[in-house]
Amino acid sequence: MKQLPADNKRYRNAFVRLLFMILLYLCYVIARTLWLLLAIVQYLAHLFTGRPTAVGVRWGQGLAGWVQRTMLFMTYGTEVMPFPFTALGPDED
């Protein structure tokens, strides 16, 4: 099998990364909407019960972690792609 020149591999990898960045941006747009809905639900829970829901707090922390990992990948802060390409959950630093 013929080997590709190093420059050609780099451009192909850059193109693949661009496709993943576009896909993750679309997921981020959905996540922003979910974040807003969660904030509204948590506010209403706080308004009527005096405290936010524990499930909502955990879900918000998970969503915030995913957004952080997504932004790090999209700005070349890391090479590790976020969920759904890796396990969902806290970082294993």
C-alpha positions as CSV (number, residue, x, y, z in Angstrom):
1,M,0.0,0.0,0.0
2,K,1.3,3.4,-0.9
3,Q,2.1,5.7,2.0
4,L,0.7,9.2,2.0
5,P,3.2,12.1,2.5
6,A,3.3,13.5,6.0
7,D,1.8,16.9,4.8
8,N,-1.1,15.1,3.1
9,K,-1.9,13.1,6.3
10,R,-1.8,16.4,8.3
11,Y,-4.4,18.0,6.0
12,R,-6.6,15.0,6.0
13,N,-6.5,14.9,9.8
14,A,-7.3,18.6,9.9
15,F,-10.3,18.0,7.6
16,V,-11.5,15.2,9.8
17,R,-11.1,17.4,12.9
18,L,-13.1,20.2,11.2
19,L,-16.0,17.8,10.6
20,F,-16.0,16.8,14.2
21,M,-15.8,20.4,15.3
22,I,-18.9,21.2,13.2
23,L,-20.7,18.2,14.6
24,L,-19.8,19.2,18.2
25,Y,-20.8,22.8,17.5
26,L,-24.3,21.6,16.5
27,C,-24.5,19.5,19.7
28,Y,-23.4,22.6,21.7
29,V,-26.3,24.6,20.2
30,I,-28.7,21.9,21.5
31,A,-26.9,21.9,24.9
32,R,-27.4,25.6,25.2
33,T,-31.1,25.2,24.8
34,L,-31.2,22.3,27.3
35,W,-29.1,24.5,29.7
36,L,-31.7,27.3,29.5
37,L,-34.6,24.8,30.1
38,L,-32.8,23.4,33.1
39,A,-32.2,26.8,34.5
40,I,-35.9,27.6,34.2
41,V,-36.9,24.3,35.9
42,Q,-34.4,24.9,38.7
43,Y,-35.6,28.4,39.2
44,L,-39.2,27.2,39.4
45,A,-38.3,24.4,41.8
46,H,-36.5,27.0,44.0
47,L,-39.4,29.3,43.8
48,F,-42.0,26.7,44.9
49,T,-40.0,24.4,47.2
50,G,-37.3,26.7,48.5
51,R,-34.4,24.7,46.9
52,P,-33.4,23.4,43.5
53,T,-33.7,19.7,42.6
54,A,-30.8,17.4,43.3
55,V,-31.2,15.7,39.9
56,G,-31.1,19.1,38.2
57,V,-28.0,20.1,40.0
58,R,-26.2,16.9,39.0
59,W,-27.5,17.2,35.4
60,G,-26.3,20.8,35.2
61,Q,-22.9,19.9,36.5
62,G,-22.6,17.1,33.9
63,L,-23.7,19.4,31.1
64,A,-21.2,22.1,32.2
65,G,-18.4,19.5,32.2
66,W,-19.4,18.4,28.7
67,V,-19.4,22.0,27.5
68,Q,-16.0,22.6,29.0
69,R,-14.5,19.5,27.3
70,T,-16.2,20.4,24.0
71,M,-14.7,23.9,24.1
72,L,-11.3,22.6,25.0
73,F,-11.4,20.2,22.0
74,M,-12.7,22.9,19.6
75,T,-10.0,25.4,20.7
76,Y,-7.2,22.8,20.4
77,G,-6.8,22.7,24.2
78,T,-7.0,18.9,24.1
79,E,-7.0,16.1,21.6
80,V,-9.6,14.1,23.5
81,M,-13.0,14.4,22.0
82,P,-15.9,14.8,24.4
83,F,-19.0,12.5,24.6
84,P,-20.3,10.8,22.4
85,F,-16.8,9.9,21.3
86,T,-15.6,9.2,24.9
87,A,-17.4,8.1,28.1
88,L,-19.7,10.6,29.6
89,G,-18.8,11.6,33.1
90,P,-16.2,13.5,35.1
91,D,-12.6,13.8,33.7
92,E,-10.2,11.2,34.9
93,D,-7.2,13.5,35.6
